[in-house]
Amino acid sequence: MYNTDLPRRAELPSTGKLLRSTALAALIAGGLLVTTVLPAEYGIDPSGIGRALGLTPMGEIKISLAAEARAEERVATETAPAQLVAVAPSVRAEAAPVPAPAPAPVAVAASTPAAVAPEAAAGRQDTMTVTLKPGQGAEVKLAMNKDGRVRYEWASAGGPVNFDTHGDPYDAPKNFYHGYGKGRNELGSKGELVAAFDGKHGWFWRNRSGYDVTVTLKTQDDYAKIERVL
């Protein structure tokens, strides 16, 4: 009875084994951070493995979407036109003494009401070019009457751009927004824009690439003028 071996206690890992296990876990975590987490969440890919696995574009898209949301809010605030008060025209006429014939009335020049669009010129054609540095945005608008139609085509050389096609009435309230369409990482677009109201209608582009790009816009038909507003 007294010679029976006592049960052996479970052996605990040594300090050296614990340190090696901790170092191995930290090494694995660091590898996952560099090859998976950073590319997928922030578009940072120092090793190049994230792009090979298709994770880096996911991070770049997340960053681009967040930046575009902030940019669109800023553009909507900056481009909303202030209300202008229309000034009624006045006329002064002078009559000559009888029996001499009265001279023709002389009209005094008056300001054109701000809420009335300039007369559109049917068949008008224009070409406008803007160059955007990385991160830079630009906006081009057409002055159009309600139901006016414009055929357009734009193309980006040097890389894709994000775009937003929208319009603002002349007396637009603060934070007003009316969109016709938008897209990301596009090299161009063409079609017909039909004005939903009297006002300014056009395109906003932003360069999200790392290179300079040039956007060329061609417009034709029913609008009064074209101008770069941003």
C-alpha positions as CSV (number, residue, x, y, z in Angstrom):
1,M,0.0,0.0,0.0
2,Y,2.8,2.4,0.9
3,N,4.7,1.7,-2.3
4,T,2.0,2.8,-4.7
5,D,3.1,5.8,-6.9
6,L,1.3,9.1,-6.1
7,P,-0.5,10.8,-9.2
8,R,1.9,13.2,-10.9
9,R,0.8,16.8,-11.0
10,A,0.2,18.3,-14.5
11,E,3.4,20.1,-15.6
12,L,3.0,23.9,-16.0
13,P,4.6,25.5,-19.1
14,S,7.9,27.1,-18.4
15,T,8.6,30.9,-18.6
16,G,10.5,30.4,-21.8
17,K,7.5,28.6,-23.4
18,L,5.2,31.4,-22.3
19,L,7.4,34.1,-23.8
20,R,7.7,32.2,-27.1
21,S,4.0,31.7,-27.3
22,T,3.4,35.4,-26.6
23,A,5.9,36.5,-29.2
24,L,4.3,34.1,-31.8
25,A,0.8,35.5,-31.1
26,A,2.1,39.1,-31.4
27,L,3.8,38.2,-34.7
28,I,0.6,36.6,-36.1
29,A,-1.5,39.6,-35.0
30,G,0.9,42.0,-36.6
31,G,0.9,40.1,-39.8
32,L,-2.9,40.1,-39.9
33,L,-2.9,43.8,-39.2
34,V,-0.6,44.6,-42.1
35,T,-2.0,42.1,-44.6
36,T,-5.7,42.2,-43.8
37,V,-7.0,44.9,-41.5
38,L,-5.2,47.9,-42.8
39,P,-5.9,47.2,-46.5
40,A,-9.5,46.3,-46.0
41,E,-10.4,49.2,-43.6
42,Y,-8.0,52.0,-44.5
43,G,-6.7,51.2,-48.0
44,I,-3.1,51.0,-46.6
45,D,-1.2,48.1,-48.1
46,P,2.6,48.3,-47.4
47,S,3.1,44.6,-48.2
48,G,1.1,44.4,-51.4
49,I,-0.7,41.3,-50.2
50,G,-3.9,43.1,-49.5
51,R,-4.2,44.2,-53.2
52,A,-3.5,40.7,-54.3
53,L,-6.3,39.4,-52.1
54,G,-8.6,42.1,-53.3
55,L,-8.8,43.8,-49.8
56,T,-7.1,47.1,-50.6
57,P,-9.8,48.3,-53.1
58,M,-12.4,47.6,-50.4
59,G,-10.6,50.0,-48.1
60,E,-10.1,52.6,-50.8
61,I,-13.8,52.5,-51.6
62,K,-14.8,53.0,-47.9
63,I,-12.5,56.0,-47.7
64,S,-13.8,57.4,-51.0
65,L,-17.4,57.1,-50.0
66,A,-16.9,58.9,-46.7
67,A,-14.9,61.7,-48.4
68,E,-17.6,62.1,-51.1
69,A,-20.4,62.4,-48.6
70,R,-18.5,65.2,-46.9
71,A,-17.7,66.9,-50.2
72,E,-21.4,66.7,-51.4
73,E,-22.6,68.4,-48.2
74,R,-20.0,71.1,-48.6
75,V,-20.9,71.7,-52.2
76,A,-24.6,71.9,-51.5
77,T,-24.0,74.6,-48.9
78,E,-21.5,76.6,-51.0
79,T,-23.4,76.6,-54.3
80,A,-26.9,77.5,-52.9
81,P,-27.5,81.0,-54.4
82,A,-28.8,83.8,-52.2
83,Q,-32.2,85.3,-53.0
84,L,-32.1,88.5,-55.0
85,V,-34.9,91.2,-54.9
86,A,-36.2,92.0,-58.4
87,V,-36.1,95.8,-59.2
88,A,-39.1,97.0,-61.2
89,P,-38.2,99.0,-64.3
90,S,-39.1,102.7,-64.5
91,V,-39.9,104.8,-67.6
92,R,-39.7,108.6,-68.0
93,A,-41.3,110.3,-71.0
94,E,-41.2,114.0,-72.0
95,A,-43.8,115.6,-74.3
96,A,-42.9,118.5,-76.6
97,P,-45.2,121.7,-76.6
98,V,-48.2,121.6,-78.9
99,P,-48.4,121.8,-81.9
100,A,-44.9,120.3,-82.4
101,P,-45.0,116.4,-82.4
102,A,-44.1,114.8,-79.1
103,P,-40.7,113.0,-79.0
104,A,-40.5,109.3,-78.4
105,P,-40.5,108.3,-74.8
106,V,-37.0,107.6,-73.3
107,A,-36.8,104.4,-71.3
108,V,-34.5,104.4,-68.2
109,A,-32.3,101.3,-68.0
110,A,-33.4,98.9,-65.3
111,S,-32.0,95.7,-63.7
112,T,-33.2,92.3,-65.0
113,P,-35.0,90.4,-62.3
114,A,-32.7,87.7,-60.8
115,A,-35.4,85.1,-60.9
116,V,-35.8,85.2,-64.7
117,A,-33.4,83.1,-66.7
118,P,-31.6,84.7,-69.7
119,E,-33.1,83.8,-73.0
120,A,-31.8,80.4,-74.2
121,A,-30.2,80.2,-77.6
122,A,-31.4,77.1,-79.5
123,G,-28.6,75.2,-81.2
124,R,-25.8,76.7,-79.0
125,Q,-22.6,74.7,-78.7
126,D,-19.8,75.0,-76.2
127,T,-16.7,73.1,-75.1
128,M,-15.1,73.6,-71.6
129,T,-12.0,72.0,-70.1
130,V,-11.0,71.8,-66.5
131,T,-7.8,70.3,-65.0
132,L,-8.1,68.7,-61.5
133,K,-5.2,68.0,-59.2
134,P,-5.4,65.0,-56.8
135,G,-8.3,65.6,-54.4
136,Q,-9.5,68.8,-56.3
137,G,-13.1,69.4,-57.4
138,A,-14.7,71.6,-60.0
139,E,-18.3,72.5,-61.0
140,V,-19.7,73.7,-64.3
141,K,-23.3,75.0,-64.7
142,L,-25.7,75.9,-67.5
143,A,-28.3,78.6,-67.2
144,M,-31.5,76.9,-68.4
145,N,-35.3,77.5,-68.5
146,K,-37.7,74.8,-67.3
147,D,-38.1,71.9,-69.7
148,G,-35.0,73.1,-71.7
149,R,-33.0,70.2,-73.2
150,V,-29.2,70.0,-73.5
151,R,-27.2,67.2,-75.1
152,Y,-23.9,66.7,-73.3
153,E,-20.8,64.6,-73.3
154,W,-17.8,64.7,-70.9
155,A,-14.7,62.6,-70.7
156,S,-11.8,62.4,-68.2
157,A,-8.2,62.1,-69.5
158,G,-5.5,60.9,-67.1
159,G,-7.8,58.9,-64.7
160,P,-11.4,58.4,-63.5
161,V,-13.4,60.9,-61.5
162,N,-16.4,61.0,-59.2
163,F,-19.3,63.1,-60.5
164,D,-22.6,64.5,-59.4
165,T,-25.1,66.0,-61.9
166,H,-27.6,68.3,-60.2
167,G,-29.5,71.7,-60.5
168,D,-30.4,74.7,-58.4
169,P,-33.3,77.1,-59.0
170,Y,-32.5,80.8,-59.0
171,D,-34.3,81.3,-55.7
172,A,-33.2,78.0,-54.1
173,P,-33.6,77.8,-50.3
174,K,-30.7,76.8,-48.1
175,N,-29.4,73.3,-48.5
176,F,-31.7,72.7,-51.6
177,Y,-30.6,69.7,-53.7
178,H,-32.0,68.2,-56.9
179,G,-30.0,65.4,-58.5
180,Y,-30.0,64.0,-62.0
181,G,-27.4,61.3,-61.4
182,K,-24.0,60.6,-59.9
183,G,-21.2,58.0,-60.2
184,R,-17.7,57.1,-58.9
185,N,-14.5,56.2,-60.8
186,E,-16.0,57.1,-64.1
187,L,-14.1,58.0,-67.3
188,G,-17.0,59.8,-69.0
189,S,-20.7,60.1,-69.6
190,K,-23.1,61.4,-72.3
191,G,-26.8,61.9,-72.7
192,E,-29.6,64.5,-72.5
193,L,-30.3,66.8,-69.5
194,V,-33.9,68.2,-69.2
195,A,-34.2,71.1,-66.8
196,A,-36.7,70.5,-64.0
197,F,-37.0,74.2,-63.3
198,D,-35.6,77.6,-64.2
199,G,-32.1,77.8,-62.8
200,K,-28.6,76.5,-63.1
201,H,-27.9,72.9,-64.0
202,G,-24.7,71.0,-64.5
203,W,-21.9,68.8,-63.2
204,F,-19.5,68.5,-60.2
205,W,-16.4,66.4,-60.6
206,R,-13.7,65.4,-58.0
207,N,-10.4,63.8,-58.8
208,R,-9.8,60.9,-56.3
209,S,-6.7,59.5,-58.1
210,G,-3.1,60.3,-57.4
211,Y,-2.5,62.1,-60.7
212,D,-3.7,65.2,-62.5
213,V,-6.8,64.6,-64.7
214,T,-8.4,66.8,-67.4
215,V,-12.2,66.8,-67.9
216,T,-13.6,68.0,-71.2
217,L,-17.3,68.9,-71.4
218,K,-19.2,69.4,-74.6
219,T,-22.8,70.8,-74.6
220,Q,-25.3,71.6,-77.3
221,D,-28.9,73.0,-77.6
222,D,-31.2,74.9,-75.3
223,Y,-29.4,77.0,-72.7
224,A,-28.4,80.6,-72.2
225,K,-24.8,80.5,-70.9
226,I,-22.2,78.2,-69.4
227,E,-19.8,79.0,-66.6
228,R,-17.5,77.4,-64.1
229,V,-18.9,78.2,-60.6
230,L,-16.3,76.2,-58.5
